[in-house]
Amino acid sequence: MIDTISARLARGIKNTVPEHPASLAVLKFAIAVVLNVAFIIALTLGASLFTGNTTEAALILISFAMLRQVTGGVHLKSGTACVLLTTALFTLLSYVDMNTAYVQVLNVTSLALVLWLAPIGIERQTRIPKRHWPKLKGIAAALIILNILFCSPVIAASFFVQSITLLLTWKGVKSI
């Protein structure tokens, strides 16, 4: 679905502005990324309106995205699969409620995985030179340490799931 929509939009842009410097493939990819994010946000927040967990869903959307940007991780093979799985996962995570001990176990586990593996799998997705990657690891660690202080169950769950994607990438899974 996302591939079809992004291909149509890219062709429309190229037909309207044939001299645009970006190739059709580049336009299609960029549009697909934007659509992917937009659909995940819209569907997750839409579902949260029905579940009554809008605050939790918003926290998950923000925290997961922030950690993902600086750590990398595994990807799904199709944009549509990514939207559906991510929306379902974020909706489920919005129900997470656990005591402080479990929150801190998830935080410490996430921190250990990030310190060990991050960033991973970002070679083709970033223009950040490799010499700056330790700074990304530091930013990721700081985000998790902040949640050690704030102790949010949904943020801890979000960080934990994102950290697991690092482990999958380390195990050699490039995409699912």
N, CA, C and O atoms as a DFTB+ gen file, in Angstrom:
704 C
 N C O
     1  1       0.814      -1.184       0.000
     2  2       0.000       0.000       0.000
     3  2       0.869       1.262       0.000
     4  3       0.682       2.148      -0.835
     5  1       1.817       1.341       0.938
     6  2       2.676       2.519       1.022
     7  2       3.548       2.631      -0.226
     8  3       3.766       3.726      -0.744
     9  1       4.045       1.491      -0.705
    10  2       4.860       1.514      -1.919
    11  2       4.062       2.033      -3.110
    12  3       4.570       2.815      -3.913
    13  1       2.821       1.595      -3.217
    14  2       1.972       2.029      -4.326
    15  2       1.691       3.527      -4.253
    16  3       1.814       4.236      -5.251
    17  1       1.318       4.000      -3.080
    18  2       1.021       5.425      -2.907
    19  2       2.263       6.270      -3.170
    20  3       2.194       7.278      -3.873
    21  1       3.408       5.857      -2.602
    22  2       4.634       6.650      -2.783
    23  2       5.090       6.642      -4.243
    24  3       5.605       7.646      -4.733
    25  1       4.904       5.515      -4.944
    26  2       5.274       5.448      -6.359
    27  2       4.396       6.406      -7.184
    28  3       4.893       7.125      -8.050
    29  1       3.106       6.403      -6.904
    30  2       2.193       7.308      -7.633
    31  2       2.538       8.774      -7.377
    32  3       2.583       9.582      -8.304
    33  1       2.780       9.104      -6.114
    34  2       3.124      10.492      -5.783
    35  2       4.453      10.894      -6.423
    36  3       4.584      12.004      -6.938
    37  1       5.433      10.000      -6.392
    38  2       6.736      10.299      -6.993
    39  2       6.597      10.515      -8.503
    40  3       7.188      11.442      -9.057
    41  1       5.821       9.665      -9.158
    42  2       5.594       9.839     -10.602
    43  2       4.880      11.169     -10.874
    44  3       5.202      11.861     -11.840
    45  1       3.931      11.517     -10.036
    46  2       3.232      12.792     -10.190
    47  2       4.173      13.975     -10.062
    48  3       4.079      14.936     -10.826
    49  1       5.077      13.905      -9.099
    50  2       6.056      14.982      -8.915
    51  2       6.973      15.057     -10.130
    52  3       7.234      16.140     -10.654
    53  1       7.456      13.909     -10.571
    54  2       8.366      13.878     -11.723
    55  2       7.668      14.369     -12.992
    56  3       8.289      15.040     -13.817
    57  1       6.385      14.040     -13.156
    58  2       5.640      14.509     -14.329
    59  2       5.404      16.012     -14.277
    60  3       5.452      16.692     -15.302
    61  1       5.150      16.524     -13.083
    62  2       4.895      17.953     -12.911
    63  2       6.184      18.759     -13.031
    64  3       6.207      19.835     -13.630
    65  1       7.261      18.219     -12.449
    66  2       8.557      18.912     -12.457
    67  2       9.616      17.942     -12.986
    68  3      10.407      17.411     -12.206
    69  1       9.640      17.706     -14.297
    70  2      10.562      16.707     -14.847
    71  2      12.038      17.041     -14.624
    72  3      12.875      16.139     -14.598
    73  1      12.362      18.306     -14.466
    74  2      13.760      18.685     -14.265
    75  2      14.197      18.592     -12.799
    76  3      15.338      18.922     -12.473
    77  1      13.306      18.150     -11.925
    78  2      13.677      17.994     -10.506
    79  2      14.897      17.093     -10.417
    80  3      14.942      16.039     -11.052
    81  1      15.893      17.504      -9.626
    82  2      17.155      16.759      -9.597
    83  2      17.053      15.354      -8.970
    84  3      17.885      14.492      -9.254
    85  1      16.065      15.128      -8.145
    86  2      15.945      13.816      -7.505
    87  2      15.387      12.798      -8.495
    88  3      14.483      13.093      -9.277
    89  1      15.948      11.599      -8.439
    90  2      15.452      10.529      -9.306
    91  2      14.093      10.051      -8.800
    92  3      13.686      10.351      -7.677
    93  1      13.413       9.310      -9.648
    94  2      12.125       8.741      -9.275
    95  2      12.270       7.834      -8.046
    96  3      11.435       7.862      -7.142
    97  1      13.331       7.036      -8.026
    98  2      13.563       6.119      -6.902
    99  2      13.793       6.877      -5.592
   100  3      13.291       6.481      -4.540
   101  1      14.548       7.959      -5.668
   102  2      14.825       8.765      -4.465
   103  2      13.540       9.419      -3.967
   104  3      13.264       9.421      -2.768
   105  1      12.759       9.971      -4.884
   106  2      11.482      10.580      -4.497
   107  2      10.559       9.541      -3.863
   108  3       9.946       9.801      -2.828
   109  1      10.463       8.379      -4.477
   110  2       9.589       7.322      -3.967
   111  2      10.014       6.918      -2.552
   112  3       9.174       6.762      -1.666
   113  1      11.327       6.750      -2.346
   114  2      11.828       6.370      -1.025
   115  2      11.508       7.437       0.020
   116  3      11.030       7.119       1.109
   117  1      11.769       8.692      -0.311
   118  2      11.522       9.785       0.639
   119  2      10.041       9.891       0.984
   120  3       9.682      10.085       2.146
   121  1       9.196       9.767      -0.011
   122  2       7.752       9.834       0.226
   123  2       7.305       8.649       1.075
   124  3       6.466       8.802       1.963
   125  1       7.860       7.468       0.807
   126  2       7.503       6.274       1.582
   127  2       7.870       6.443       3.055
   128  3       7.110       6.032       3.932
   129  1       9.017       7.037       3.330
   130  2       9.435       7.277       4.717
   131  2       8.444       8.210       5.415
   132  3       8.025       7.949       6.543
   133  1       8.081       9.279       4.748
   134  2       7.142      10.251       5.330
   135  2       5.771       9.599       5.559
   136  3       5.165       9.779       6.615
   137  1       5.294       8.852       4.577
   138  2       4.000       8.174       4.724
   139  2       4.032       7.152       5.852
   140  3       3.077       7.033       6.619
   141  1       5.130       6.421       5.947
   142  2       5.277       5.424       7.004
   143  2       5.112       6.072       8.374
   144  3       4.330       5.609       9.204
   145  1       5.849       7.135       8.595
   146  2       5.787       7.840       9.883
   147  2       4.394       8.425      10.112
   148  3       3.835       8.302      11.201
   149  1       3.843       9.056       9.092
   150  2       2.519       9.678       9.231
   151  2       1.442       8.647       9.560
   152  3       0.596       8.887      10.422
   153  1       1.467       7.503       8.878
   154  2       0.475       6.463       9.152
   155  2       0.643       5.880      10.556
   156  3      -0.347       5.638      11.247
   157  1       1.884       5.655      10.979
   158  2       2.114       5.118      12.327
   159  2       1.569       6.084      13.378
   160  3       0.878       5.664      14.306
   161  1       1.871       7.352      13.238
   162  2       1.398       8.348      14.204
   163  2      -0.126       8.429      14.182
   164  3      -0.770       8.366      15.230
   165  1      -0.701       8.567      12.990
   166  2      -2.153       8.724      12.881
   167  2      -2.902       7.500      13.395
   168  3      -3.872       7.634      14.142
   169  1      -2.463       6.315      13.001
   170  2      -3.167       5.104      13.434
   171  2      -2.987       4.830      14.928
   172  3      -3.930       4.419      15.604
   173  1      -1.776       5.059      15.440
   174  2      -1.545       4.843      16.872
   175  2      -2.361       5.820      17.706
   176  3      -3.000       5.423      18.680
   177  1      -2.344       7.089      17.330
   178  2      -3.128       8.072      18.084
   179  2      -4.625       7.834      17.894
   180  3      -5.408       8.016      18.826
   181  1      -5.021       7.430      16.690
   182  2      -6.427       7.093      16.457
   183  2      -6.884       5.946      17.337
   184  3      -7.954       6.011      17.941
   185  1      -6.081       4.898      17.414
   186  2      -6.416       3.759      18.274
   187  2      -6.447       4.187      19.739
   188  3      -7.284       3.723      20.512
   189  1      -5.524       5.080      20.112
   190  2      -5.465       5.508      21.517
   191  2      -6.693       6.310      21.926
   192  3      -7.049       6.339      23.104
   193  1      -7.337       6.954      20.972
   194  2      -8.572       7.677      21.295
   195  2      -9.666       6.697      21.721
   196  3     -10.485       7.003      22.588
   197  1      -9.668       5.513      21.099
   198  2     -10.649       4.486      21.466
   199  2     -10.277       3.766      22.755
   200  3     -11.157       3.353      23.510
   201  1      -8.982       3.612      23.012
   202  2      -8.557       2.885      24.210
   203  2      -8.453       3.782      25.441
   204  3      -8.417       3.296      26.571
   205  1      -8.406       5.090      25.214
   206  2      -8.261       6.009      26.342
   207  2      -6.825       6.143      26.813
   208  3      -6.577       6.664      27.900
   209  1      -5.877       5.680      26.012
   210  2      -4.461       5.719      26.394
   211  2      -3.673       6.694      25.514
   212  3      -2.561       6.386      25.085
   213  1      -4.242       7.851      25.250
   214  2      -3.604       8.795      24.335
   215  2      -2.289       9.332      24.889
   216  3      -1.315       9.442      24.145
   217  1      -2.237       9.662      26.155
   218  2      -0.999      10.166      26.746
   219  2       0.093       9.116      26.652
   220  3       1.226       9.421      26.279
   221  1      -0.246       7.883      26.989
   222  2       0.726       6.797      26.940
   223  2       1.202       6.557      25.508
   224  3       2.395       6.366      25.271
   225  1       0.269       6.567      24.556
   226  2       0.629       6.359      23.151
   227  2       1.558       7.469      22.660
   228  3       2.523       7.203      21.943
   229  1       1.271       8.701      23.043
   230  2       2.127       9.820      22.637
   231  2       3.529       9.669      23.226
   232  3       4.522       9.917      22.542
   233  1       3.608       9.264      24.489
   234  2       4.913       9.034      25.113
   235  2       5.687       7.941      24.390
   236  3       6.897       8.056      24.194
   237  1       5.000       6.895      23.998
   238  2       5.651       5.784      23.281
   239  2       6.130       6.256      21.911
   240  3       7.267       5.983      21.526
   241  1       5.284       6.952      21.182
   242  2       5.679       7.457      19.863
   243  2       6.937       8.319      19.947
   244  3       7.856       8.171      19.142
   245  1       6.968       9.206      20.914
   246  2       8.103      10.121      21.048
   247  2       9.345       9.396      21.544
   248  3      10.422       9.553      20.970
   249  1       9.208       8.609      22.594
   250  2      10.384       7.961      23.181
   251  2      11.003       6.928      22.244
   252  3      12.224       6.861      22.109
   253  1      10.168       6.129      21.603
   254  2      10.677       5.121      20.677
   255  2      11.415       5.796      19.521
   256  3      12.517       5.382      19.160
   257  1      10.815       6.822      18.947
   258  2      11.430       7.521      17.812
   259  2      12.755       8.170      18.202
   260  3      13.727       8.103      17.450
   261  1      12.794       8.792      19.363
   262  2      14.027       9.446      19.801
   263  2      15.156       8.427      19.956
   264  3      16.269       8.648      19.478
   265  1      14.862       7.312      20.626
   266  2      15.900       6.310      20.825
   267  2      16.292       5.657      19.503
   268  3      17.471       5.394      19.265
   269  1      15.324       5.398      18.656
   270  2      15.588       4.760      17.359
   271  2      16.506       5.608      16.485
   272  3      17.372       5.074      15.793
   273  1      16.319       6.925      16.514
   274  2      17.130       7.817      15.685
   275  2      18.610       7.761      16.030
   276  3      19.457       7.951      15.158
   277  1      18.925       7.502      17.284
   278  2      20.341       7.511      17.686
   279  2      20.926       6.116      17.868
   280  3      22.125       5.980      18.115
   281  1      20.097       5.074      17.749
   282  2      20.624       3.726      17.969
   283  2      20.547       2.816      16.760
   284  3      21.348       1.887      16.649
   285  1      19.615       3.049      15.851
   286  2      19.437       2.134      14.716
   287  2      18.534       0.977      15.113
   288  3      17.690       1.110      16.000
   289  1      18.720      -0.159      14.446
   290  2      17.914      -1.333      14.763
   291  2      17.376      -1.994      13.516
   292  3      17.592      -1.523      12.399
   293  1      16.676      -3.087      13.719
   294  2      16.144      -3.893      12.621
   295  2      14.962      -3.188      11.956
   296  3      14.261      -2.396      12.586
   297  1      14.754      -3.486      10.685
   298  2      13.644      -2.912       9.919
   299  2      12.756      -4.027       9.386
   300  3      13.180      -5.178       9.272
   301  1      11.532      -3.673       9.065
   302  2      10.642      -4.616       8.405
   303  2      10.804      -4.462       6.900
   304  3      11.175      -3.393       6.417
   305  1      10.525      -5.528       6.163
   306  2      10.754      -5.519       4.717
   307  2       9.795      -4.619       3.960
   308  3      10.147      -4.113       2.894
   309  1       8.593      -4.405       4.479
   310  2       7.647      -3.546       3.768
   311  2       7.147      -2.440       4.678
   312  3       7.030      -2.610       5.891
   313  1       6.857      -1.306       4.064
   314  2       6.340      -0.174       4.817
   315  2       4.991      -0.471       5.436
   316  3       4.711      -0.050       6.559
   317  1       4.158      -1.190       4.711
   318  2       2.830      -1.534       5.221
   319  2       2.943      -2.428       6.445
   320  3       2.238      -2.225       7.434
   321  1       3.831      -3.421       6.382
   322  2       4.044      -4.305       7.537
   323  2       4.561      -3.508       8.725
   324  3       4.162      -3.752       9.864
   325  1       5.440      -2.565       8.462
   326  2       5.977      -1.720       9.528
   327  2       4.867      -0.918      10.194
   328  3       4.795      -0.848      11.421
   329  1       4.012      -0.319       9.393
   330  2       2.907       0.486       9.936
   331  2       1.991      -0.386      10.789
   332  3       1.642      -0.010      11.908
   333  1       1.606      -1.532      10.274
   334  2       0.666      -2.399      10.997
   335  2       1.272      -2.955      12.280
   336  3       0.640      -2.909      13.335
   337  1       2.491      -3.478      12.196
   338  2       3.123      -4.050      13.386
   339  2       3.421      -2.969      14.426
   340  3       3.161      -3.156      15.615
   341  1       3.961      -1.850      13.978
   342  2       4.310      -0.778      14.911
   343  2       3.069      -0.208      15.589
   344  3       3.080       0.036      16.796
   345  1       2.014       0.002      14.833
   346  2       0.774       0.519      15.418
   347  2       0.220      -0.463      16.447
   348  3      -0.180      -0.058      17.538
   349  1       0.194      -1.734      16.110
   350  2      -0.300      -2.747      17.053
   351  2       0.586      -2.806      18.295
   352  3       0.084      -2.858      19.417
   353  1       1.892      -2.800      18.095
   354  2       2.829      -2.856      19.212
   355  2       2.689      -1.639      20.117
   356  3       2.621      -1.775      21.339
   357  1       2.647      -0.451      19.522
   358  2       2.532       0.761      20.331
   359  2       1.206       0.808      21.081
   360  3       1.146       1.279      22.217
   361  1       0.152       0.322      20.446
   362  2      -1.153       0.278      21.122
   363  2      -1.093      -0.682      22.306
   364  3      -1.615      -0.375      23.378
   365  1      -0.467      -1.830      22.123
   366  2      -0.312      -2.785      23.235
   367  2       0.566      -2.204      24.342
   368  3       0.251      -2.336      25.525
   369  1       1.663      -1.564      23.956
   370  2       2.556      -0.981      24.953
   371  2       1.874       0.112      25.767
   372  3       2.260       0.365      26.908
   373  1       0.874       0.755      25.196
   374  2       0.186       1.832      25.921
   375  2      -0.572       1.302      27.141
   376  3      -0.981       2.079      28.003
   377  1      -0.756      -0.001      27.212
   378  2      -1.417      -0.622      28.361
   379  2      -0.446      -1.045      29.461
   380  3      -0.870      -1.475      30.534
   381  1       0.847      -0.924      29.199
   382  2       1.844      -1.395      30.164
   383  2       1.720      -0.616      31.466
   384  3       1.712       0.615      31.484
   385  1       1.625      -1.363      32.537
   386  2       1.614      -0.770      33.873
   387  2       2.334      -1.748      34.786
   388  3       1.879      -2.877      34.971
   389  1       3.432      -1.332      35.347
   390  2       4.221      -2.225      36.204
   391  2       4.807      -1.431      37.357
   392  3       4.859      -0.201      37.333
   393  1       5.240      -2.156      38.347
   394  2       5.798      -1.467      39.514
   395  2       7.211      -0.965      39.213
   396  3       7.810      -1.318      38.198
   397  1       7.711      -0.156      40.095
   398  2       9.002       0.509      39.920
   399  2      10.138      -0.475      39.688
   400  3      11.024      -0.209      38.876
   401  1      10.129      -1.588      40.374
   402  2      11.213      -2.569      40.225
   403  2      11.285      -3.080      38.779
   404  3      12.372      -3.165      38.208
   405  1      10.147      -3.414      38.194
   406  2      10.124      -3.907      36.816
   407  2      10.514      -2.808      35.826
   408  3      11.206      -3.062      34.841
   409  1      10.064      -1.599      36.100
   410  2      10.433      -0.474      35.240
   411  2      11.950      -0.322      35.215
   412  3      12.549      -0.144      34.155
   413  1      12.555      -0.393      36.378
   414  2      14.012      -0.210      36.457
   415  2      14.771      -1.389      35.839
   416  3      15.847      -1.200      35.272
   417  1      14.225      -2.589      35.942
   418  2      14.852      -3.746      35.275
   419  2      14.860      -3.521      33.762
   420  3      15.872      -3.751      33.101
   421  1      13.721      -3.067      33.216
   422  2      13.664      -2.782      31.778
   423  2      14.620      -1.649      31.409
   424  3      15.304      -1.725      30.388
   425  1      14.671      -0.604      32.228
   426  2      15.576       0.512      31.954
   427  2      17.035       0.065      31.953
   428  3      17.789       0.408      31.042
   429  1      17.430      -0.687      32.951
   430  2      18.825      -1.126      33.058
   431  2      19.172      -2.098      31.928
   432  3      20.276      -2.047      31.385
   433  1      18.247      -2.973      31.577
   434  2      18.472      -3.896      30.460
   435  2      18.616      -3.119      29.153
   436  3      19.503      -3.407      28.350
   437  1      17.751      -2.143      28.943
   438  2      17.835      -1.307      27.741
   439  2      19.161      -0.551      27.709
   440  3      19.812      -0.473      26.667
   441  1      19.554      -0.002      28.843
   442  2      20.808       0.736      28.924
   443  2      21.989      -0.170      28.586
   444  3      22.888       0.231      27.847
   445  1      21.990      -1.376      29.120
   446  2      23.081      -2.319      28.832
   447  2      23.137      -2.653      27.344
   448  3      24.217      -2.677      26.753
   449  1      21.984      -2.910      26.740
   450  2      21.951      -3.233      25.307
   451  2      22.415      -2.054      24.456
   452  3      23.138      -2.241      23.477
   453  1      22.003      -0.850      24.823
   454  2      22.406       0.345      24.085
   455  2      23.907       0.584      24.227
   456  3      24.583       0.881      23.242
   457  1      24.429       0.459      25.439
   458  2      25.864       0.672      25.641
   459  2      26.691      -0.376      24.903
   460  3      27.800      -0.092      24.450
   461  1      26.158      -1.571      24.783
   462  2      26.862      -2.649      24.111
   463  2      26.770      -2.535      22.582
   464  3      27.777      -2.699      21.893
   465  1      25.578      -2.257      22.048
   466  2      25.341      -2.412      20.613
   467  2      25.156      -1.129      19.806
   468  3      25.454      -1.108      18.612
   469  1      24.685      -0.094      20.417
   470  2      24.316       1.110      19.647
   471  2      25.540       1.912      19.216
   472  3      26.568       1.874      19.892
   473  1      25.448       2.617      18.131
   474  2      24.442       2.468      17.085
   475  2      24.786       1.283      16.187
   476  3      25.956       0.952      15.993
   477  1      23.772       0.667      15.656
   478  2      23.970      -0.504      14.793
   479  2      22.963      -0.467      13.648
   480  3      21.796      -0.125      13.838
   481  1      23.434      -0.823      12.467
   482  2      22.565      -0.880      11.295
   483  2      22.191       0.463      10.708
   484  3      21.186       0.571      10.006
   485  1      22.995       1.507      10.986
   486  2      22.643       2.841      10.477
   487  2      23.539       3.287       9.333
   488  3      23.421       4.417       8.859
   489  1      24.423       2.423       8.887
   490  2      25.408       2.795       7.879
   491  2      24.786       3.442       6.647
   492  3      25.309       4.436       6.143
   493  1      23.689       2.898       6.160
   494  2      23.074       3.398       4.931
   495  2      21.925       4.363       5.201
   496  3      21.219       4.759       4.273
   497  1      21.732       4.741       6.452
   498  2      20.587       5.570       6.801
   499  2      20.951       6.921       7.386
   500  3      20.066       7.714       7.709
   501  1      22.222       7.191       7.525
   502  2      22.613       8.449       8.145
   503  2      23.797       9.060       7.415
   504  3      24.597       8.366       6.787
   505  1      23.882      10.346       7.516
   506  2      25.043      11.053       6.981
   507  2      26.018      11.405       8.096
   508  3      27.035      12.058       7.859
   509  1      25.708      10.975       9.295
   510  2      26.573      11.271      10.436
   511  2      27.847      10.448      10.284
   512  3      27.786       9.224      10.166
   513  1      29.001      11.114      10.286
   514  2      30.268      10.378      10.157
   515  2      30.468       9.400      11.321
   516  3      30.037       9.655      12.446
   517  1      31.117       8.299      11.029
   518  2      31.312       7.237      12.015
   519  2      32.037       7.739      13.270
   520  3      31.827       7.211      14.361
   521  1      32.870       8.736      13.117
   522  2      33.623       9.246      14.270
   523  2      32.693       9.861      15.331
   524  3      33.085      10.012      16.489
   525  1      31.459      10.213      14.929
   526  2      30.494      10.805      15.863
   527  2      29.547       9.770      16.466
   528  3      28.720      10.118      17.309
   529  1      29.648       8.522      16.057
   530  2      28.732       7.502      16.553
   531  2      28.820       7.301      18.068
   532  3      27.797       7.010      18.687
   533  1      29.987       7.443      18.691
   534  2      30.003       7.354      20.166
   535  2      29.105       8.402      20.827
   536  3      28.558       8.162      21.903
   537  1      28.955       9.550      20.193
   538  2      28.058      10.580      20.724
   539  2      26.603      10.106      20.656
   540  3      25.808      10.394      21.551
   541  1      26.263       9.378      19.588
   542  2      24.912       8.822      19.485
   543  2      24.655       7.852      20.628
   544  3      23.578       7.851      21.225
   545  1      25.649       7.030      20.928
   546  2      25.525       6.089      22.045
   547  2      25.321       6.860      23.353
   548  3      24.512       6.465      24.193
   549  1      26.052       7.951      23.517
   550  2      25.910       8.777      24.722
   551  2      24.523       9.398      24.837
   552  3      23.942       9.449      25.921
   553  1      24.005       9.864      23.718
   554  2      22.654      10.444      23.715
   555  2      21.629       9.370      24.079
   556  3      20.717       9.609      24.871
   557  1      21.791       8.190      23.491
   558  2      20.868       7.081      23.784
   559  2      20.927       6.720      25.264
   560  3      19.892       6.528      25.901
   561  1      22.121       6.629      25.800
   562  2      22.278       6.303      27.224
   563  2      21.628       7.386      28.091
   564  3      20.974       7.076      29.086
   565  1      21.807       8.648      27.714
   566  2      21.213       9.750      28.483
   567  2      19.690       9.668      28.479
   568  3      19.051       9.924      29.499
   569  1      19.103       9.307      27.326
   570  2      17.648       9.162      27.262
   571  2      17.160       8.095      28.239
   572  3      16.178       8.298      28.953
   573  1      17.842       6.975      28.263
   574  2      17.422       5.882      29.152
   575  2      17.655       6.263      30.612
   576  3      16.826       5.967      31.472
   577  1      18.772       6.911      30.890
   578  2      19.051       7.350      32.267
   579  2      17.984       8.332      32.747
   580  3      17.601       8.314      33.916
   581  1      17.505       9.189      31.842
   582  2      16.407      10.088      32.222
   583  2      15.181       9.301      32.666
   584  3      14.501       9.690      33.616
   585  1      14.897       8.193      31.978
   586  2      13.740       7.407      32.404
   587  2      14.025       6.620      33.673
   588  3      13.089       6.245      34.380
   589  1      15.277       6.361      33.978
   590  2      15.592       5.764      35.285
   591  2      15.165       6.742      36.371
   592  3      14.687       6.335      37.430
   593  1      15.340       8.034      36.105
   594  2      14.930       9.059      37.067
   595  2      13.411       9.262      37.075
   596  3      12.812       9.377      38.144
   597  1      12.777       9.306      35.879
   598  2      11.340       9.553      35.792
   599  2      10.496       8.315      36.047
   600  3       9.367       8.413      36.528
   601  1      11.044       7.157      35.727
   602  2      10.411       5.872      36.032
   603  2       9.040       5.683      35.355
   604  3       8.081       5.257      35.997
   605  1       8.960       5.999      34.065
   606  2       7.714       5.806      33.319
   607  2       7.647       4.376      32.793
   608  3       8.547       3.946      32.072
   609  1       6.598       3.632      33.140
   610  2       6.471       2.258      32.643
   611  2       6.379       2.166      31.120
   612  3       7.002       1.292      30.517
   613  1       5.609       3.060      30.492
   614  2       5.456       2.959      29.032
   615  2       6.739       3.361      28.301
   616  3       7.061       2.785      27.262
   617  1       7.461       4.325      28.822
   618  2       8.733       4.701      28.205
   619  2       9.745       3.572      28.387
   620  3      10.498       3.265      27.462
   621  1       9.773       2.959      29.552
   622  2      10.674       1.828      29.783
   623  2      10.368       0.687      28.818
   624  3      11.284       0.074      28.269
   625  1       9.094       0.403      28.611
   626  2       8.702      -0.657      27.674
   627  2       9.089      -0.274      26.249
   628  3       9.579      -1.110      25.490
   629  1       8.872       0.971      25.888
   630  2       9.237       1.463      24.557
   631  2      10.741       1.348      24.327
   632  3      11.178       0.855      23.287
   633  1      11.524       1.799      25.289
   634  2      12.981       1.703      25.178
   635  2      13.429       0.246      25.108
   636  3      14.343      -0.086      24.353
   637  1      12.799      -0.613      25.881
   638  2      13.174      -2.026      25.882
   639  2      12.930      -2.654      24.502
   640  3      13.792      -3.358      23.975
   641  1      11.765      -2.397      23.931
   642  2      11.450      -2.948      22.602
   643  2      12.449      -2.431      21.571
   644  3      12.939      -3.202      20.746
   645  1      12.753      -1.138      21.609
   646  2      13.732      -0.587      20.669
   647  2      15.105      -1.221      20.880
   648  3      15.816      -1.486      19.910
   649  1      15.484      -1.464      22.120
   650  2      16.770      -2.090      22.411
   651  2      16.838      -3.519      21.887
   652  3      17.898      -3.984      21.466
   653  1      15.708      -4.209      21.915
   654  2      15.653      -5.566      21.367
   655  2      15.914      -5.548      19.863
   656  3      16.512      -6.483      19.331
   657  1      15.469      -4.485      19.164
   658  2      15.745      -4.406      17.726
   659  2      17.243      -4.290      17.457
   660  3      17.718      -4.706      16.401
   661  1      17.986      -3.728      18.407
   662  2      19.447      -3.674      18.274
   663  2      20.033      -5.072      18.367
   664  3      20.930      -5.436      17.606
   665  1      19.521      -5.842      19.301
   666  2      19.988      -7.213      19.485
   667  2      19.706      -8.055      18.241
   668  3      20.545      -8.855      17.826
   669  1      18.542      -7.875      17.656
   670  2      18.207      -8.604      16.426
   671  2      19.164      -8.227      15.300
   672  3      19.605      -9.091      14.542
   673  1      19.484      -6.937      15.190
   674  2      20.413      -6.483      14.160
   675  2      21.793      -7.076      14.398
   676  3      22.456      -7.489      13.446
   677  1      22.232      -7.126      15.635
   678  2      23.529      -7.701      15.985
   679  2      23.583      -9.184      15.631
   680  3      24.627      -9.698      15.231
   681  1      22.456      -9.860      15.781
   682  2      22.372     -11.284      15.455
   683  2      22.359     -11.516      13.946
   684  3      22.341     -12.662      13.497
   685  1      22.366     -10.437      13.159
   686  2      22.432     -10.571      11.715
   687  2      21.119     -10.375      10.992
   688  3      21.052     -10.542       9.775
   689  1      20.072     -10.023      11.721
   690  2      18.776      -9.779      11.088
   691  2      18.783      -8.343      10.579
   692  3      18.786      -7.406      11.377
   693  1      18.786      -8.161       9.274
   694  2      18.776      -6.805       8.689
   695  2      17.365      -6.289       8.581
   696  3      17.094      -5.114       8.831
   697  1      16.464      -7.182       8.205
   698  2      15.046      -6.815       8.113
   699  2      14.206      -8.055       8.302
   700  3      14.639      -9.175       8.031
   701  1      12.988      -7.829       8.775
   702  2      12.079      -8.940       9.051
   703  2      10.939      -8.876       8.058
   704  3      10.041      -9.717       8.094
